[in-house]
Amino acid sequence: MNKLRLWVGALLIAALGSGTAFADQVVIGTGGTGGVYFYYGTQVAQIISTHTKLNATAIQTAASVDNNLLLRDKTNAKRGMYYCGLSLPDTALVAYNGTHEKFVGKPAPIRILFVMYPNVLQIVTTADSGITQLSDLVGKRVSTGAPSSGTEYSSLGLLKVAGVDKNSFAKWARLGAGESADELSNGTLDAYFWWGGIPTGSISELSTTLERKGKKIALLSLDPQGKVIQAFDKEFPGLGNPVTIPAKVYGTAGDVATFGFWNQFVCPASMPDDDAYAITKAVFEHTDGLSKSIAAAKDTTVANNVRFIQHSAIPFHAGALRYFKEIGAIK
């Protein structure tokens, strides 16, 4: 028995010395399989597991709201278990300050590791739907995104400032990107909201499918200087910017004027500085591979992060800041 204890003790010492057996665990909340979040988060998990001593896993979720709930409720620092996630900035902000209904009285202890790419508002329909502005959605069958997703939160917020009540829809659906695209293709939806990277794979596939059926995809244009976007921007100042989706991206009849928010990769404040530093360093030292896998990741750059560090309402993690200071990007 004593020999067994000595043997087990030796294994534990060796494991601790190797720094691998008891590495911290990082679980990355992503999004639905039809959106960019899922693929981006999966690639980041692979980078972390390959280039750091941390063990990372990506999981499918309903996206932003879910991811911030997991960060708040499932992180267990004593066990070395940290839930990170991809999030729209408006969702992260209301989770951080506790003004979202699911975070009232219990805000999420969010820290930003880095900003990723613009999450672009895409209101998808068909050219023959008669839908050319938000008010045309009244009486139509519309999906505003999956429950507890950033897409749903942002879409309902946009409709509110536009004066369009979801109860005015002939059918209100709450579906993710892939499911929404399938229903639009099958004729059981007239339009759906999606906030995601450009291009989003499920929308590209939808465009091809509609072409085979003799139909043409269309996306609503929203004037970046119009009242709706201005009101939305006033509620979340400094988070958004105008975006143009070129016609060639999805084969629309013309370029689409819309709006974008910069996605954030967030982790809990309790994550050790060394872990946050290691993740940030690994990602930015391997952005070439990331952008080859996900086109939107071309915007995951140090320069884009520097723009946000001084103005973000949510603090960047000290470990991430250490990396940006180390490479001379910030003082």
LOLUM-77946 format. One record per residue (C-alpha): residue in three letters; x, y, z. Coordinates in steps of 0.001 Angstrom, whole numbers, padded with zeros to 6 digits, always signed. Example, Ala and Ser with C-alpha at 12.3 -4.5 7.8 and 13.67 -1.06 7.14 Angstrom:
ALA+012300-004500+007800SER+013670-001060+007140
END
This chain:
MET+000000+000000+000000ASN+002839+002368+000913LYS+004547+001582-002387LEU+001286+002310-004222ARG+000961+005658-002446LEU+004555+006517-003303TRP+003928+005574-006946VAL+000748+007675-007154GLY+002537+010553-005436ALA+005370+010353-007935LEU+002877+010453-010811LEU+001187+013531-009336ILE+004504+015311-008898ALA+005488+014432-012461ALA+002138+015623-013770LEU+002401+018897-011898GLY+005938+019333-013136SER+004884+018750-016732GLY+002241+021501-016515THR-000137+019511-018718ALA-002225+017064-016691PHE-003710+019788-014527ALA-003883+022555-017137ASP-006790+024953-016832GLN-009830+024114-018939VAL-011296+026687-021317VAL-014785+026148-022744ILE-015704+028495-025587GLY-019376+029256-026205THR-019920+029864-029917GLY-023260+029920-031751GLY-025366+027886-034170THR-023713+025768-036847GLY-025031+028000-039639GLY-023178+031082-038399VAL-019600+032336-038287TYR-019422+032205-034460PHE-019396+028413-034442TYR-016549+028084-036930TYR-014533+030963-035485GLY-014827+029654-031929THR-013890+026142-033026GLN-010748+027436-034727VAL-009774+029518-031683ALA-010199+026451-029447GLN-007865+024529-031723ILE-005275+027331-031631ILE-005420+027468-027833SER-005093+023703-027406THR-002238+023493-029922HIS-000178+026526-028930THR-000704+026899-025166LYS-000727+024603-022140LEU-004475+025150-021773ASN-007110+022642-022837ALA-009820+024311-024905THR-013144+023043-026219ALA-015731+024859-028352ILE-019428+024166-027805GLN-022504+025034-029843THR-024840+027521-028136ALA-027569+030023-028971ALA-024739+032605-029033SER-024262+035892-027164VAL-026753+035794-024274ASP-026134+032101-023659ASN-022382+032606-023795ASN-022423+035367-021193LEU-024694+033291-018941LEU-022251+030376-019174LEU-019356+032723-018408ARG-021161+033944-015298ASP-022709+030716-014030LYS-020416+027872-015080THR-016929+029284-014506ASN-015282+027623-011514ALA-011918+029210-010771LYS-011190+026771-007939ARG-011354+023906-010405GLY-009541+025778-013151MET-012635+025800-015383TYR-013210+028997-017344TYR-016099+029645-019725CYS-015294+032148-022446GLY-017416+033089-025422LEU-018076+035097-028538SER-020479+037979-028040LEU-022100+040934-029690PRO-020930+044061-027852ASP-024390+045358-026997THR-025294+042016-025424ALA-022003+041898-023527LEU-022568+045448-022275VAL-026051+044820-020874ALA-024818+041545-019336TYR-021854+043364-017786ASN-023883+046237-016345GLY-026836+044033-015355THR-029521+045790-017382HIS-030525+042741-019447GLU-033430+040843-017852LYS-031315+037714-017337PHE-028531+039647-015616VAL-030484+041999-013339GLY-029014+041751-009846LYS-026332+039385-011064PRO-024201+040953-013813ALA-021622+038921-015691PRO-017971+039527-014650ILE-016874+040029-018263ARG-013428+040962-019496ILE-012547+041390-023157LEU-009556+039496-024506PHE-009861+040887-028020VAL-012322+042189-030611MET-012762+039930-033614TYR-014655+041276-036635PRO-017769+043321-037410ASN-020996+041427-036854VAL-023154+042762-039648LEU-026920+043156-039578GLN-028358+041094-042428ILE-032139+041124-042929VAL-032673+038369-045466THR-035661+037972-047752THR-036418+037329-051435ALA-036637+039826-054269ASP-040341+039035-054826SER-041401+039343-051138GLY-042338+043017-051356ILE-040214+043707-048277THR-037975+046716-048819GLN-038075+048424-045405LEU-038641+047451-041789SER-042279+048568-041776ASP-042983+046044-044561LEU-042416+043227-042056VAL-045841+043879-040518GLY-048121+040987-041482LYS-045192+038837-042625ARG-043618+035642-041290VAL-040378+036708-039637SER-037614+035133-037557THR-035668+037412-035209GLY-033019+034860-034201ALA-032650+031990-031768PRO-033839+032449-028160SER-031110+033851-025869SER-028999+034892-028844GLY-027369+038235-029485THR-029166+038277-032830GLU-032542+038132-031093TYR-031622+040800-028551SER-030233+043218-031148SER-033009+042544-033681LEU-035812+043175-031205GLY-034025+046333-030095LEU-033799+047530-033686LEU-037484+046781-034310LYS-038405+048685-031157VAL-036692+051884-032253ALA-038247+051425-035709GLY-041698+051236-034156VAL-042379+047692-035400ASP-043976+045327-032877LYS-043089+041639-033208ASN-046726+040869-032385SER-047669+042478-035694PHE-046010+039635-037617ALA-048235+036988-039180LYS-045756+034520-037696TRP-042977+035249-035232ALA-040249+032621-035354ARG-037158+032368-033145LEU-034676+030446-035260GLY-030924+030397-035793ALA-029183+031182-039056GLY-029341+027711-040613GLU-032945+027011-039624SER-034072+030445-040794ALA-032419+029952-044171ASP-034112+026555-044558GLU-037557+027973-043760LEU-037113+030913-046122SER-036052+028494-048860ASN-039068+026277-048173GLY-041465+029246-048260THR-042481+029082-044594LEU-040730+032371-043727ASP-040783+035702-045540ALA-037735+037251-043880TYR-035247+036749-041074PHE-032706+038698-039076TRP-029105+037668-038742TRP-026143+039450-037201GLY-022996+037727-038419GLY-019784+037892-040371ILE-019624+038409-044121PRO-020105+036086-045824THR-022255+033876-043616GLY-022184+030376-045065SER-025878+029592-044610ILE-026869+032784-046469SER-024499+031980-049329GLU-026022+028502-049562LEU-029520+029994-049456SER-028694+032288-052374THR-027603+029289-054450THR-030677+027272-053458LEU-033042+030128-054351GLU-031345+030530-057744ARG-032074+026881-058508LYS-035728+027549-057672GLY-035869+030568-059983LYS-035853+033047-057100LYS-033399+035719-056071ILE-032133+036584-052615ALA-032538+040130-051279LEU-031280+041958-048187LEU-032867+045082-046728SER-030825+048268-046951LEU-030877+050591-043935ASP-029634+054142-044253PRO-026715+054461-041765GLN-027681+058107-041282GLY-031384+057371-040974LYS-033474+057710-037813VAL-033539+053991-037012ILE-029782+053470-037021GLN-029152+056796-035315ALA-031524+055882-032496PHE-029932+052455-032163ASP-026453+053976-032118LYS-027529+056456-029441GLU-028475+053571-027137PHE-025109+051852-027704PRO-022726+054708-028514GLY-019397+053929-030092LEU-020122+050249-030700GLY-021354+050308-034288ASN-020319+051500-037702PRO-021846+051643-041200VAL-021165+048596-043379THR-021757+047974-047076ILE-022344+044415-048268PRO-021199+044310-051914ALA-023691+042773-054341LYS-021208+040050-055274VAL-021133+038617-051728TYR-024569+036988-051974GLY-025630+037840-055517THR-028064+040596-054530ALA-029377+043076-057096GLY-027152+045818-055660ASP-024932+046763-052752VAL-026650+046696-049358ALA-026191+049508-046815THR-026406+048236-043266PHE-024845+048405-039835GLY-022223+046448-037920PHE-021072+045817-034356TRP-017603+044553-033466ASN-017776+041082-031966GLN-015863+040458-028773PHE-014075+037400-027414VAL-014835+037553-023704CYS-013655+035644-020638PRO-014365+035949-016910ALA-012478+038420-014749SER-011372+035479-012583MET-009308+033950-015389PRO-005622+034106-014379ASP-003601+036790-016135ASP-001206+034161-017476ASP-004061+032255-019131ALA-005546+035394-020697TYR-002096+036421-021916ALA-001413+032965-023397ILE-004737+032886-025277THR-004331+036404-026689LYS-000733+035750-027733ALA-001595+032422-029390VAL-004489+033892-031371PHE-002578+036910-032672GLU+000458+034829-033565HIS-001749+032569-035675THR-004214+034953-037315ASP-003001+033909-040786GLY-004377+030415-040301LEU-007512+031760-038665SER-008323+034094-041559LYS-007687+031316-044095SER-010376+029270-042386ILE-012825+032123-041693ALA-012908+035064-044093ALA-014290+037453-041443ALA-011208+036831-039273LYS-009149+039078-041556ASP-010353+041872-039251THR-008912+040208-036137THR-005897+042498-036011VAL-003859+044270-033357ALA-004659+047619-034960ASN-008414+047064-034687ASN-008019+046128-031031VAL-005967+049216-030213ARG-008872+051341-031484PHE-011181+049816-028856ILE-008924+049403-025828GLN-009075+053047-024729HIS-012795+053486-025343SER-014420+050210-024326ALA-017088+050360-021624ILE-016097+046801-020677PRO-012490+046476-019466PHE-009951+044416-021371HIS-008431+041617-019299ALA-005087+042506-017696GLY-003518+039449-019313ALA-004612+040583-022777LEU-003319+044096-022108ARG+000020+042595-021096TYR+000332+041051-024556PHE-000569+044282-026378LYS+001966+046173-024239GLU+004628+043542-024834ILE+004429+043950-028608GLY+004422+047749-028315ALA+000845+048249-029519ILE-000105+050214-026387LYS+001855+051866-023587
END
